[in-house]
Amino acid sequence: MAFGLRGIVNSKKALRRTLSGIKEAVLKSKTVPRGYFAVYVGEDQKKRYEVPVSYLNEPAFQELLGLAEEEYGFEHPMGGLTIPCREDIFIDIISRF
């Protein structure tokens, strides 16, 4: 009987470690480093990018923000800043900064 209980206790510990690892990974994926902000880009499938705050001063990025305002206004159901353009165009624009 003691052998069975020991296995259950060890299994519970392993499960707790696994769940805490998953929780930590989820928290890391939702946090944005200081000096950056998250944007979602894409037409059908939105992909998350973390871009430096300094990009807000770039005229090309300000144009993208203007498009986002026209498309979604200031209240978007996704909750994040979503830029309505193709992912390859977005990457091309930010690679110039």
Steps between C-alpha positions, in 0.01 A plus 500: 500500500783740580650436157179615327473817709860593429433473127193722528692762701783501243248527215333798667837674540585438135159632393547814710841562341352455153205730570722767653725481192200545272373792708842665490520459121154653456591798719822556307317488169256770611750739654673756285854616580547853626531745211295285262132455418309220334326528166302241308555489125344300221190468293350164597736359760629770736860468616633680806809720476678693771630827361705774668313807621742711295319381184211728598711794377545352151270651232445163328393340828270794570333431164441140608344628822275727293384196299429315823292793626299514176441124501429435867457835676617513857298207634612172352362167629844334491617739771840570345630730235413332170650627176298410188770412251673191370775362718767522228423870443523569873837323524627692197397834655649438845822358356574846358512665844 
